[in-house]
Amino acid sequence: MNCTKLKPYLQSCIQNPQKTLPTVIDIRNPKDFRILHASNSINICPNDLHERLYELPTKDFPIILIFDLNFEHQNLNDSGVAIQKSIQNKLEDFWILDSETRNQKQFENVNLCLEKLLSRGWYVDILVLWEELGNETVEMYKKMNVLSSGDLYYTLYKPNPSLKKQIEKIETNIIKLKYPNFAKVSLNKLVENGKSLTNCTNIKETKLKILDIGCGVGRDLGYLATRKAIYSFKDTLVITGVQEQDKILVDWIFYGIDSLDFCLVKARALLYRLGIENTMELYHATINKSGSIIPAKNSRDLETSQIFKILKDCISKNSRMSEYKSDTNEILKDVFKKDINDLPKTFDMVVSIRFLNIDFIKKSLYGMLNKGGIFFVSTFVKGVEGAKSFDKPSDSHCLKFGQLNEMFSEMNYDILVDEIEFIEDGRPINTFVAQKL
Ligand SMILES: C[S@@+](CC[C@H](N)C(=O)[O-])C[C@H]1O[C@@H](n2cnc3c(N)ncnc32)[C@H](O)[C@@H]1O
């Protein structure tokens, strides 16, 4: 781990623009962050870090942590204070010592505090001490895009890589079946960070419904909702309602179900941060042993104080939520639905990521997909030759090698993708995509 001050850090960003953007967490107070921060960083108060670890990428991405020694404004709880004080002591020691005395021990001490802060095992690569910079310097760095102002949320987490890899192929295949008069469909324009699309003419929207089963904290739905793809046509066979110069904007309508209300609360908080809180319906529902979707029971560990902590930022932005500030049940009405009769009966895509229910696939899936609809699954698989063995997830939550291919070959589907890939710890994942014919 390296320790540095803001200016040398910004210089290093300019001199060595990395191919992949780093994960930068700024733990200063939100007001100071809004005034000025390193571009592509997110602001997390040390008190909230534990609840917001799900917004970080996988642990193989090193973290850069920006902090200041301005603790009194932060209104920290006891553990936040302890962490901050501890960092403060270690770093004050570190920066007043000359280079000869900056021995390994100081680094280790700082590192220990950070390990405590990032208690789930992320690797902290660089520790950056915030410093005040003169106006001219700030303007210069802003022009170079390494400093920014405002509180636009920057997405640090990565969506499921297979979904990201396959989504264009999936959308193209859905469009081809929807508009069979066009021989060729190709991606015309893609926006992946939630910015609006400008300068596009002749756009027709095609509304498609997507259901994420076992959606967890909503990262993949969040990714898709901040992504917009426009497709164009070539080689018209017969002119129908759509003309060759027309372009199709794929406009997904999002639904997610999860049996853990706790996850759905986090999902709603993430959607708020992404600025897309109203684009999604979340359902507190379980897929049972017969493969049916039924309302879920409340989780015993969803405590009022936790809900408020996770939704803190959303409550301040949502007038209904702030009106019902002390009524958990009312607040939760804005988080998820419990009545599964409100859930549409059919979808254009069903995704199942790191979640598996074979009975759902056997008994419910076909009836829930529209013609041309896609089933996307990406989850752990056992029995891959040469792959390392693993205990978690257990056998019942893993596919058997070739299992889906065998099942879907016998049904009325076109198999578009059947791939094995390995995640960072070496466990194999099967990505399988099939289209209902
Ligand atoms: C490993 S997580 C994956 C979450 C998300 N798809 C992702 O990849 O980040 C599995 C999710 O499935 C949910 N889950 C487990 N059993 C379920 C069931 N029977 N019905 C609905 N959701 C379930 C869990 O609550 C959890 O959020």
The ligand as an SDF file (V2000), in Angstrom:
LIG
                    3D

 27 29  0  0  0  0  0  0  0  0999 V2000
  -26.1120  -15.3310   -4.5440 C   0  0  0  0  0  0  0  0  0  0  0  0
  -27.4150  -14.1910   -4.5100 S   0  0  0  0  0  0  0  0  0  0  0  0
  -27.3780  -13.5480   -6.1390 C   0  0  0  0  0  0  0  0  0  0  0  0
  -28.0100  -12.2300   -6.2410 C   0  0  0  0  0  0  0  0  0  0  0  0
  -27.8820  -11.5370   -7.5970 C   0  0  0  0  0  0  0  0  0  0  0  0
  -28.5490  -12.2830   -8.6370 N   0  0  0  0  0  0  0  0  0  0  0  0
  -26.4210  -11.3120   -7.9170 C   0  0  0  0  0  0  0  0  0  0  0  0
  -25.8620  -12.0450   -8.7500 O   0  0  0  0  0  0  0  0  0  0  0  0
  -25.8140  -10.3900   -7.3250 O   0  0  0  0  0  0  0  0  0  0  0  0
  -28.8700  -15.2040   -4.5420 C   0  0  0  0  0  0  0  0  0  0  0  0
  -30.1260  -14.4070   -4.2630 C   0  0  0  0  0  0  0  0  0  0  0  0
  -31.2520  -15.2630   -4.3990 O   0  0  0  0  0  0  0  0  0  0  0  0
  -32.1780  -15.0080   -3.3610 C   0  0  0  0  0  0  0  0  0  0  0  0
  -32.9590  -16.2420   -3.1480 N   0  0  0  0  0  0  0  0  0  0  0  0
  -32.5310  -17.3910   -2.5890 C   0  0  0  0  0  0  0  0  0  0  0  0
  -33.5200  -18.3100   -2.6140 N   0  0  0  0  0  0  0  0  0  0  0  0
  -34.5950  -17.7210   -3.2110 C   0  0  0  0  0  0  0  0  0  0  0  0
  -35.9020  -18.1650   -3.5550 C   0  0  0  0  0  0  0  0  0  0  0  0
  -36.2870  -19.4060   -3.2870 N   0  0  0  0  0  0  0  0  0  0  0  0
  -36.7420  -17.3050   -4.1660 N   0  0  0  0  0  0  0  0  0  0  0  0
  -36.3350  -16.0310   -4.4580 C   0  0  0  0  0  0  0  0  0  0  0  0
  -35.1060  -15.5780   -4.1630 N   0  0  0  0  0  0  0  0  0  0  0  0
  -34.2340  -16.3860   -3.5580 C   0  0  0  0  0  0  0  0  0  0  0  0
  -31.3000  -14.6250   -2.1760 C   0  0  0  0  0  0  0  0  0  0  0  0
  -31.9950  -13.8530   -1.2300 O   0  0  0  0  0  0  0  0  0  0  0  0
  -30.1790  -13.8640   -2.8530 C   0  0  0  0  0  0  0  0  0  0  0  0
  -30.4380  -12.4750   -2.8980 O   0  0  0  0  0  0  0  0  0  0  0  0
  1  2  1  0
  2  3  1  0
  2 10  1  0
  3  4  1  0
  4  5  1  0
  5  6  1  0
  5  7  1  0
  7  8  2  0
  7  9  1  0
 10 11  1  0
 11 12  1  0
 11 26  1  0
 12 13  1  0
 13 14  1  0
 13 24  1  0
 14 15  1  0
 14 23  1  0
 15 16  2  0
 16 17  1  0
 17 18  1  0
 17 23  2  0
 18 19  1  0
 18 20  2  0
 20 21  1  0
 21 22  2  0
 22 23  1  0
 24 25  1  0
 24 26  1  0
 26 27  1  0
M  CHG  2   2   1   9  -1
M  END
$$$$
